[in-house]
Amino acid sequence: MASSPVTAMVKQAPQPSVASAAPRPVKTAPRTEVVGSQQLRSYEAAWSKLATSAAVPNVFYEPWMLLPAIEHLADGADLQFLLVFGPAAQNGTEELWGLFPLEIQSKTLKLPVRTLAFWQHRYCFLAVPLIHKSHVWPVLEAFWRWFEQNPFQCRILDTNYLLAEGSFHWAWADFAIGRASLALNEYPRAFLEPAATRGGLCRRTSFEETSG
């Protein structure tokens, strides 16, 4: 299936998100914390570890690329970063399960409506947040619970270039049930089906040249 990142708007639903289809939640719900750009550096080690286990690898949100982008490409954007932590271990440490780079915007579609967006600077071509591959459901549930009560009074989410295929997409789509959404742009890519063998490719190429 081809990848089709889309820009979508999602607003708060009258009812909480449907989570009945999710696996049984962990005993202790994940903890969410919002930090600014300066505080983000103190989580760099845990952040790097999360990047290596992400359900969808996203180089644009890894520390070595995102931190310089914040410094040089933010252009005055109001950036906040939602961190999702797993339950505390016996030694009290909490593993970082999710990282969502967010931009608070004062307008959406040229309307004066406050919006949260997955931050996408001009050199960023994928806006999938970093989510641990073993904890996609609890992290997404924690994100949506936080979004529905977010302190920035934003009721619209702009996902920018979100991957529209694979297991992450299906989980995201399940949590979007009951929320109004609008796809503004789609970017399908070509699907290439390789020949089973080199000989098969040569025969196919020869046939196409002869037929042409």
Buried (B, 14 or more C-beta within 10 A) or exposed (E): EEBBBBBBBBBBBEEEBBBEEBEEEEEEEBBBBBBEBEEBEEBEEBBEEBBEBBBBBBEBBBBEBBBEBBEEBBEEBEBBBBBBBBBEEEEEEBBBBBBBBBBBBEEBEEEEBBBBBBBBBEEBEBBBBBBBEEBBBBBBBBBBBBBEEBEBEBBBBBBBBBBBBBEBBEBBEBBBEEBEBEEEEEEEEEEEEEEEEEEEEEEEEEEEEEEE
